[in-house]
Amino acid sequence: EPGTMMAGQEHRIRRLLVGTALALGAAMALTLPAAGQQVSFSGRPEGGVQRSLVSFLERGNFDVITRDTLLDRDASIGKNLLILEASVRIAGQVDGSVYVVDGDLFLRPDAHISGEVVVLGGGYYASSLATVQGGVTYRPREQLRVLPEAGGHVIFGWEEPLEAFEFDGLYGVQLPTYQRVDALTLGWGAVGRGLDLAWQPDLYVAARVRSFSGEVEASMRQYWHPSRRFGFGLEASRATRTNEDWIRRGWVNSLFYFLVGDDFRDYFEADRVELGGEWLSGTGWQVQVKGRWENARSIEAHDMFTLFGPDGVRPNPEIDDGQTYSLLSVADFERRNRRSHTRLRIGLEGASRDIGGDFSFLLGEAQLDVRAPAFLDHSIELFVIGRGDLAGRLPRQRWSAIGGIGTLPTLPILSLRGERIVFGDIAYAVPLFSLARLSSFDLLLRGAAGAAWSEGESLQLKTTASFAARVAPVEVGVAVGPRAGEDGADVRVYLDIRFSRGPRVP
């Protein structure tokens, strides 16, 4: 029909105009910022990837992009690209290399890069169908900063400036803790650094007073730093310790105990001396290797003051008092960008009576914490932990536990305890609206499963399902799961304060 034909022609003309406008916009975004711009590197490049960037800048023959840009399928760039603090989506062809500094690069399925892709300090998102002939180098933790100058930009090898003397918190006062074995613990700490000395040694000291017993516990850490990525030294401390600090942060646990008497940790006291080193890579990995001596003791729980807590107190389980000589290796990984993060920890601790001490065992642990975008602006949040004996028998100061809010809400707090634990929690979050640009109001569907068992026992997995509303970090929900100590299901309304639970790489 004539009307239909005219409508179709108008639709094709509109598509042509829109496509032309996008192509012109992409070309202007690419070429206009490059006109007359000079880009230089300030300071001494650290490592091979920064030296590669300096060589790239010295060779020239690149266009500069400094604002968010789309290069569609019809775009064809005949030289290298340098992206500075911008988000660029490429669906076309680049006959050269693409370097990104403190920006985000998206490669769509039709993208073709004839050279290499190097992303430093930003985000990299590529379709599996995109082609990069020269390979990809992704360094999200590379510490580089871009500043404008007359006629161009300067890239600085940047890190936070260190002070010769620095306090913890406010004038050295640490955030207090409150729990059922020590009551209120107040601490003070500070670090001094020899910035003008070789290997820049630092010394950290801290002291904490336990209000219930009046005892003082202390920590000391003295490290040397041959480079900004490597350090080694000695640590010594006497402290109240726990294996459940992954469930929630210390101040959150203290708040729950003070208000309602819920302490989501078990404790033991230990003196430790550790000698070792740590290495921080530019790819998000931190590796630590240490030798440790430990002398551990059981401590009792007491009925401390709580505002609305029940009468009585949950007992603190005894440990196997004694000394341990062990070797530890821990690898932490962290990668984050605007919408996602990934944290991973893999650790091993081996002890042998042949070296000294009272115990022989091999303990393994793995943690994974992921937040990733899903459909539309929804997100998926996943946390998994596995911990247990790989050989020998673990002393009870290496056991762990799950149960209660934060893990399996319908079960009593830390009611599942053993040499081995597995626990997983997955949530699907749907944001409904933003609140003052600081957070959002989310609806959550959450599922959790976990078990704890020891030698001679079988794995019995407990599962719960929850529906919740969240204004981060506060979550209120309804959980359905197993009853405590009997068959059947239970329903519990809970309130929690949740943060990301994986290890944080400094």
C-alpha positions, 0 to 999 in steps of 0.5 A: 500500500502507498502509505505503508511504502512511504512509512517504510521509506521514512523508516529507512531514511531515518535509519540512514540519518541516525547511522550517519550521525553516529558515524560522524560523531564517532569520527569527530570524537576520535579526531578532534581531541587528537588535534595538536595534543602531546602526551608524555610520561612523567617519572621513571616507568615501573616494570615492563608494561609501563616501559612498553607504554613509554615506547608507545608514546615515543613512537607517536603515530597514534590518535588520542581519545579523551571522551566516551566514544562509540566506533561502530562497525563501519569505522576503520582506523588506520593507526594506533589509539591511545584512550585516556580516562574515557569509555570507548566501545569498538565494533569496527576495525583498528589497524594498529594497537590500542592503549588504555590508561585509566579508562574502559575498553569494550570490544564488540563481536565485530571488533578487529584489532590488528595490533595489541591491546594494553589496558592499564588501570581501567576496565576491559570487556571483550566479546569472545568473537572480537579479534585481537591479533597482537594479544591482550595485556590487562593491568587493572591495578596499574597505578597511573594518573592522567593530568591535562597540560597545555596542548596535551596530557601527562601520564604520571606513575602514581601512588599514594604519598607515604608519610614518615609517621602515620596514626591509625584512625583518629590520632591512633585510636582504633575502632573498638570491638565488643564481644563475649570473651573480652567485652570492650577492647580499645586499641591504639596504633601508629606506623613510622617509616624511614623514607630516606633510608635504603629499602624504606623500612617501616615499623608498626606498633599497636596496643589494645586493652581488654576491659573485662580482664584488664590485660594488654595485648600488643602487635609489632610489624617491621618490614623492609621494601626493596621495591614498592611491590615487594617487602619482607620482615618480622611480625609479633603479636599477642591477640584474641583471634577468630576463624570466622572474621569472613562472616562479617566485619568486626564493627558489625559483629560488635554492634550485633552483640552489644544490641541483641547479644549475637556474637557471630565468632568463636575465639582463642588467644594466641601469641604469634611470631611470623617471618616472611615476605609479600609481593604485590603484582600489577595484575591484582595478585598479592602473594605472601609466604611466612614461617609462623610460631604460635602458642594458643590457649583456650579462653572462656565466654562471659555474660557481658552487658547487652541492651536487648540480649537474652540471659546467659551466654553462648559458650566459647568452644575449647581449643587444643592448647599448644604450640604450632610451627608452620609454613603459610602461603597465601595468594589473594586476587582482586579486580574491580571496576564500576559495576563488578568486582572479583576477590579470590583467596587461596591459602595453605598452612602446613605444620609438622612435629618434626620441625617442632610444636605439638601438631602436624597438619595441612590446612587448605582454604579457598574463598571467592567473592564475585559481583557481576552485572546481569540482565539490564541493571540487575546484578549477581552476587556470589560468595563461596568458601571451602576450608579444611584438613588436607592431611593430618588432624587439625587442632581445634584452633583451626576449626571453623563454623557456620550458622545464623544470620550471615550464613544460614539464618534459620539455624542457631549461631555457629551451630555447625562446627568442624575441621571442614566447612563448605559454604556458598551464598548466591543472590540476584539483586534487582535495583528499584530506585536510587537513594540520594546517589549514595545507594539504591533500594534493591530486592534480593532473591538469595540462596545459601548452602553449607555444611561442617564436619570432621573426620569420621562424619559425613557431609550433610548440606543445609540449605536456606532461601531468602527474599529480602529488601536492601538499602546497602549495606542494611538488608531485611528479609525472610528466610526459609530453611531447616529447623534447629535440631529437628526435621522440617522447615522454619521461617525467620525474619532477619536483619543483617548488615552485609558488605563484600566478604572476600579478602582485600588486596592493599 
